[in-house]
Amino acid sequence: MWRVLFSLAALLVLSVEAHATDFPELLAGVKAVDVLSDAPSPDAEWCGVSKDMLRSTAILVLKKNTTLSINENASLPFVYVNLTAAKLGELGLNACAGYLSVVLDIYEEVKRDDRSVLVVVPVWVRGTVLVYNRGAFANEVKSYVTDYVEQFSAAWLMQNQSNSASTSPPLTHGSAP
């Protein structure tokens, strides 16, 4: 029981809904993304959520709302869909709780002294805590993934519609300015 209560407390601490570390100007020039999702925990699977559901929902929304190419390439910017979930059955409830985040990460080259390294930079972030009965949990997760990826799509379109009218070359992520 303490494990579940601790997990819920941790989820609440992480649940800053705005969670906006957005740098929309870095979306300009992004032409392709990869869509990644970790394999969900056994608790998330008990709650009806699979890796394929998370990833395919994001891909369908991106294809519907943007002209981004979806590629499986480790060097591209990537949309990362992550769900940390716990079943609340140990408390006698037929419910699930989780923290869902949708993030666009890019690789940026950082030079220090005589060497350079690629670092992952979160450019666009949305996240929330979800608590629903087991039967509704997967549909609610899918709804939030859809909503967040639609928000990302709108932010991407805002940066790339105005950028296409300019004559300056697009920002190439992963290369030094």
Secondary structure by P-SEA (a helix, b strand, c coil): caaaaaaaaaaaaacccccccccccccccccbbbbbbccccaaaaaacccaaaaaaaaaaaaaaccccccccccccccbbbbbbccccccccccbbbbbbbbbbbbbbbbbcccbbbbbbbbcccccbbbbbcccaaaaaaaaaaaaaaaaaaaaaaaacccccccccccccccccc
